[in-house]
Amino acid sequence: MIKLIIVDDDVLIRESLKIIIGIDSEIEVVKALENGKECIDFLSENEVDVVLLDMRMPVMDGAEVLEEISKRNIKVKVLILTTFDEEKLISSAIKHKTSGYLLKSSKPEKIISGIKSVYLGNGVFESDIVSKLVVGSSNKNDKSDDEGLNIYGLTDREKDIVRLISKGLSNKEIANKLFLSEGTIKNHITSILSKMDLKHRTQIAIEYLNSKIH
């Protein structure tokens, strides 16, 4: 059973999520909280598997919650449930290697699937969010792509694939764009995961963006 807490200052969203998610037999909603301080206080005294976290809240926002979780070394997975216009907060969250990002407009089954995915150690994110942030960071005076990727010892081809993954392209789309077979792309991704010490494809995009905004 996955132990989950919901943190959102909007009581309607908070209670609706509690009801919808609570229907799933594999998830137990142990608490629904209204701000980040309540979340940290609860995590300090209780064992929780996953936090479903809003980013924009009074008292303590989502980015501050993630910072506290990191500082206190609290062992919990965090899935952000956010709106599309919170780029600065999401960028801050990426620095703390959040497990996933979903939009509040996501269908209930996608949110439930996302909770289970991050619980198992797999990342989940809206490709539109990451792509938008990648484009945004490219338009600023941030680190160049190579500066952020060189530390991993990636080949030029692997760097190309990382950038395309970060734009939300599937393996098939990447293969078509680079005129390679899908099998070759999969082999490259396996190598990339090993070099970047990551477990799954979605983490590549997050780590790439993380390297650009630090």
C-alpha beads as a LAMMPS data file, in Angstrom:
LAMMPS data file: protein, C-alpha beads

214 atoms
213 bonds

1 atom types
1 bond types

-500.0 500.0 xlo xhi
-500.0 500.0 ylo yhi
-500.0 500.0 zlo zhi

Masses

1 110.0

Atoms # bond

1 1 1 0.000 0.000 0.000
2 1 1 1.392 3.390 -1.028
3 1 1 1.132 5.961 1.764
4 1 1 0.368 9.357 0.234
5 1 1 -0.157 12.880 1.516
6 1 1 -1.758 15.632 -0.552
7 1 1 -0.553 19.215 -0.082
8 1 1 -2.609 21.966 -1.723
9 1 1 -4.008 25.226 -0.356
10 1 1 -7.153 24.964 -2.502
11 1 1 -9.605 23.033 -0.331
12 1 1 -11.750 21.992 -3.300
13 1 1 -8.790 20.534 -5.197
14 1 1 -7.378 18.987 -2.044
15 1 1 -10.567 17.205 -1.041
16 1 1 -11.410 16.200 -4.612
17 1 1 -8.004 14.582 -5.036
18 1 1 -8.410 12.829 -1.704
19 1 1 -11.683 11.256 -2.848
20 1 1 -10.528 10.383 -6.375
21 1 1 -7.171 8.918 -5.374
22 1 1 -8.612 7.209 -2.311
23 1 1 -10.711 4.980 -4.538
24 1 1 -7.579 3.184 -5.739
25 1 1 -6.935 0.075 -3.665
26 1 1 -3.138 0.467 -3.870
27 1 1 -2.984 3.994 -2.432
28 1 1 -3.817 5.189 1.076
29 1 1 -4.307 8.947 1.431
30 1 1 -3.082 9.356 4.993
31 1 1 -3.438 13.143 5.141
32 1 1 -4.544 16.157 3.115
33 1 1 -2.689 19.331 4.122
34 1 1 -3.066 22.966 3.110
35 1 1 0.483 24.352 3.111
36 1 1 4.136 23.440 3.042
37 1 1 4.772 23.953 6.738
38 1 1 2.075 21.425 7.612
39 1 1 3.700 19.051 5.128
40 1 1 7.170 19.313 6.679
41 1 1 5.764 19.015 10.200
42 1 1 3.871 15.868 9.204
43 1 1 6.843 14.317 7.403
44 1 1 9.022 14.944 10.446
45 1 1 6.824 12.660 12.540
46 1 1 5.342 10.192 10.047
47 1 1 6.590 7.821 7.362
48 1 1 5.152 8.615 3.939
49 1 1 5.960 7.128 0.531
50 1 1 4.809 9.900 -1.809
51 1 1 3.893 13.575 -1.479
52 1 1 1.514 15.036 -4.073
53 1 1 2.613 18.656 -3.887
54 1 1 1.223 21.940 -5.152
55 1 1 3.867 24.556 -5.940
56 1 1 2.080 27.818 -5.207
57 1 1 0.957 27.955 -1.574
58 1 1 0.992 30.412 1.346
59 1 1 3.244 30.012 4.423
60 1 1 5.691 27.707 2.591
61 1 1 5.555 27.037 -1.156
62 1 1 6.463 23.851 -2.982
63 1 1 10.046 24.853 -3.752
64 1 1 10.648 25.607 -0.071
65 1 1 9.151 22.237 0.869
66 1 1 11.562 20.485 -1.493
67 1 1 14.472 22.418 -0.028
68 1 1 13.492 21.390 3.497
69 1 1 13.055 17.756 2.467
70 1 1 16.551 17.842 0.993
71 1 1 18.100 19.606 3.996
72 1 1 16.520 17.189 6.461
73 1 1 17.266 14.180 4.260
74 1 1 13.647 13.016 4.467
75 1 1 13.193 9.816 2.476
76 1 1 10.093 10.488 0.403
77 1 1 9.191 10.735 -3.286
78 1 1 7.597 13.981 -4.460
79 1 1 5.201 14.345 -7.382
80 1 1 4.410 17.948 -8.224
81 1 1 0.904 18.735 -9.401
82 1 1 1.076 22.195 -10.863
83 1 1 -0.292 24.668 -13.387
84 1 1 1.467 25.580 -16.621
85 1 1 2.443 29.151 -15.675
86 1 1 4.786 28.407 -12.776
87 1 1 8.115 28.223 -14.618
88 1 1 10.251 29.811 -11.884
89 1 1 8.874 27.542 -9.180
90 1 1 9.263 24.449 -11.353
91 1 1 12.835 25.449 -12.189
92 1 1 13.536 25.699 -8.465
93 1 1 11.964 22.294 -7.940
94 1 1 14.124 20.709 -10.628
95 1 1 17.216 21.725 -8.684
96 1 1 16.035 19.408 -5.920
97 1 1 15.460 16.511 -8.333
98 1 1 11.741 16.072 -7.886
99 1 1 10.406 12.679 -8.981
100 1 1 7.776 14.052 -11.334
101 1 1 5.642 16.909 -12.655
102 1 1 2.033 16.739 -13.751
103 1 1 -0.511 19.383 -14.648
104 1 1 -3.601 19.910 -12.527
105 1 1 -5.605 19.434 -15.711
106 1 1 -4.371 15.825 -15.978
107 1 1 -6.977 13.076 -15.964
108 1 1 -7.411 11.266 -12.618
109 1 1 -6.022 8.018 -14.015
110 1 1 -2.855 9.830 -15.129
111 1 1 -2.341 11.298 -11.662
112 1 1 -2.878 7.898 -10.028
113 1 1 -0.513 6.271 -12.510
114 1 1 2.032 9.005 -11.802
115 1 1 1.869 8.371 -8.062
116 1 1 2.516 4.665 -8.596
117 1 1 5.313 5.412 -11.036
118 1 1 7.288 7.699 -8.715
119 1 1 6.724 5.252 -5.847
120 1 1 8.481 2.584 -7.920
121 1 1 11.380 4.938 -8.554
122 1 1 10.379 5.972 -12.055
123 1 1 10.063 9.591 -13.082
124 1 1 6.956 11.047 -14.640
125 1 1 6.646 14.471 -16.213
126 1 1 4.636 16.505 -18.679
127 1 1 6.856 16.805 -21.727
128 1 1 5.297 20.194 -22.521
129 1 1 6.496 21.579 -19.188
130 1 1 10.055 20.359 -19.606
131 1 1 10.223 21.416 -23.256
132 1 1 8.974 24.882 -22.372
133 1 1 11.575 25.219 -19.638
134 1 1 14.339 23.940 -21.913
135 1 1 13.416 26.546 -24.519
136 1 1 13.177 29.214 -21.837
137 1 1 16.571 28.391 -20.402
138 1 1 18.103 28.374 -23.890
139 1 1 16.934 31.961 -24.377
140 1 1 18.737 33.127 -21.235
141 1 1 22.410 33.484 -20.404
142 1 1 22.615 30.048 -18.853
143 1 1 25.264 27.406 -19.333
144 1 1 25.672 26.204 -22.884
145 1 1 24.434 22.708 -23.696
146 1 1 27.996 21.359 -23.900
147 1 1 29.037 22.956 -20.618
148 1 1 26.168 21.235 -18.846
149 1 1 26.653 17.850 -20.535
150 1 1 30.449 17.587 -20.693
151 1 1 30.729 16.433 -17.093
152 1 1 29.083 13.131 -18.039
153 1 1 31.555 12.201 -20.760
154 1 1 28.850 11.873 -23.409
155 1 1 29.662 11.548 -27.088
156 1 1 28.366 14.182 -29.511
157 1 1 25.697 11.744 -30.695
158 1 1 24.611 11.057 -27.132
159 1 1 24.373 14.800 -26.470
160 1 1 22.108 15.148 -29.511
161 1 1 19.858 12.407 -28.164
162 1 1 19.722 13.998 -24.696
163 1 1 18.561 17.287 -26.223
164 1 1 15.882 15.545 -28.278
165 1 1 14.637 13.542 -25.288
166 1 1 14.381 16.834 -23.394
167 1 1 12.144 18.191 -26.135
168 1 1 9.719 15.329 -25.562
169 1 1 10.543 13.228 -28.637
170 1 1 9.944 9.486 -28.541
171 1 1 12.645 6.971 -29.484
172 1 1 11.003 6.503 -32.868
173 1 1 10.893 10.259 -33.513
174 1 1 14.537 10.615 -32.496
175 1 1 15.497 7.734 -34.792
176 1 1 13.715 9.365 -37.726
177 1 1 15.278 12.753 -37.023
178 1 1 18.815 11.362 -36.777
179 1 1 18.362 8.801 -39.588
180 1 1 19.161 5.916 -37.252
181 1 1 17.310 2.751 -36.286
182 1 1 15.157 2.706 -33.172
183 1 1 17.353 -0.088 -31.808
184 1 1 20.430 2.106 -32.160
185 1 1 18.687 4.905 -30.266
186 1 1 17.794 2.485 -27.462
187 1 1 21.426 1.395 -27.249
188 1 1 22.561 5.016 -27.058
189 1 1 20.019 5.720 -24.301
190 1 1 21.277 2.733 -22.312
191 1 1 24.780 4.195 -22.550
192 1 1 23.533 7.661 -21.573
193 1 1 21.726 6.296 -18.515
194 1 1 24.878 4.509 -17.415
195 1 1 27.112 7.557 -17.859
196 1 1 24.659 9.902 -16.121
197 1 1 23.965 7.352 -13.370
198 1 1 20.219 7.459 -14.003
199 1 1 17.584 4.745 -13.987
200 1 1 15.113 5.756 -16.645
201 1 1 14.593 7.870 -19.724
202 1 1 12.535 10.619 -18.110
203 1 1 15.340 11.456 -15.691
204 1 1 17.558 12.356 -18.640
205 1 1 15.407 15.367 -19.530
206 1 1 15.209 16.505 -15.924
207 1 1 18.959 16.145 -15.367
208 1 1 19.655 17.978 -18.623
209 1 1 17.487 20.908 -17.604
210 1 1 18.942 20.805 -14.106
211 1 1 22.455 21.182 -15.547
212 1 1 21.361 24.244 -17.540
213 1 1 19.752 26.182 -14.697
214 1 1 22.215 25.571 -11.875

Bonds

1 1 1 2
2 1 2 3
3 1 3 4
4 1 4 5
5 1 5 6
6 1 6 7
7 1 7 8
8 1 8 9
9 1 9 10
10 1 10 11
11 1 11 12
12 1 12 13
13 1 13 14
14 1 14 15
15 1 15 16
16 1 16 17
17 1 17 18
18 1 18 19
19 1 19 20
20 1 20 21
21 1 21 22
22 1 22 23
23 1 23 24
24 1 24 25
25 1 25 26
26 1 26 27
27 1 27 28
28 1 28 29
29 1 29 30
30 1 30 31
31 1 31 32
32 1 32 33
33 1 33 34
34 1 34 35
35 1 35 36
36 1 36 37
37 1 37 38
38 1 38 39
39 1 39 40
40 1 40 41
41 1 41 42
42 1 42 43
43 1 43 44
44 1 44 45
45 1 45 46
46 1 46 47
47 1 47 48
48 1 48 49
49 1 49 50
50 1 50 51
51 1 51 52
52 1 52 53
53 1 53 54
54 1 54 55
55 1 55 56
56 1 56 57
57 1 57 58
58 1 58 59
59 1 59 60
60 1 60 61
61 1 61 62
62 1 62 63
63 1 63 64
64 1 64 65
65 1 65 66
66 1 66 67
67 1 67 68
68 1 68 69
69 1 69 70
70 1 70 71
71 1 71 72
72 1 72 73
73 1 73 74
74 1 74 75
75 1 75 76
76 1 76 77
77 1 77 78
78 1 78 79
79 1 79 80
80 1 80 81
81 1 81 82
82 1 82 83
83 1 83 84
84 1 84 85
85 1 85 86
86 1 86 87
87 1 87 88
88 1 88 89
89 1 89 90
90 1 90 91
91 1 91 92
92 1 92 93
93 1 93 94
94 1 94 95
95 1 95 96
96 1 96 97
97 1 97 98
98 1 98 99
99 1 99 100
100 1 100 101
101 1 101 102
102 1 102 103
103 1 103 104
104 1 104 105
105 1 105 106
106 1 106 107
107 1 107 108
108 1 108 109
109 1 109 110
110 1 110 111
111 1 111 112
112 1 112 113
113 1 113 114
114 1 114 115
115 1 115 116
116 1 116 117
117 1 117 118
118 1 118 119
119 1 119 120
120 1 120 121
121 1 121 122
122 1 122 123
123 1 123 124
124 1 124 125
125 1 125 126
126 1 126 127
127 1 127 128
128 1 128 129
129 1 129 130
130 1 130 131
131 1 131 132
132 1 132 133
133 1 133 134
134 1 134 135
135 1 135 136
136 1 136 137
137 1 137 138
138 1 138 139
139 1 139 140
140 1 140 141
141 1 141 142
142 1 142 143
143 1 143 144
144 1 144 145
145 1 145 146
146 1 146 147
147 1 147 148
148 1 148 149
149 1 149 150
150 1 150 151
151 1 151 152
152 1 152 153
153 1 153 154
154 1 154 155
155 1 155 156
156 1 156 157
157 1 157 158
158 1 158 159
159 1 159 160
160 1 160 161
161 1 161 162
162 1 162 163
163 1 163 164
164 1 164 165
165 1 165 166
166 1 166 167
167 1 167 168
168 1 168 169
169 1 169 170
170 1 170 171
171 1 171 172
172 1 172 173
173 1 173 174
174 1 174 175
175 1 175 176
176 1 176 177
177 1 177 178
178 1 178 179
179 1 179 180
180 1 180 181
181 1 181 182
182 1 182 183
183 1 183 184
184 1 184 185
185 1 185 186
186 1 186 187
187 1 187 188
188 1 188 189
189 1 189 190
190 1 190 191
191 1 191 192
192 1 192 193
193 1 193 194
194 1 194 195
195 1 195 196
196 1 196 197
197 1 197 198
198 1 198 199
199 1 199 200
200 1 200 201
201 1 201 202
202 1 202 203
203 1 203 204
204 1 204 205
205 1 205 206
206 1 206 207
207 1 207 208
208 1 208 209
209 1 209 210
210 1 210 211
211 1 211 212
212 1 212 213
213 1 213 214
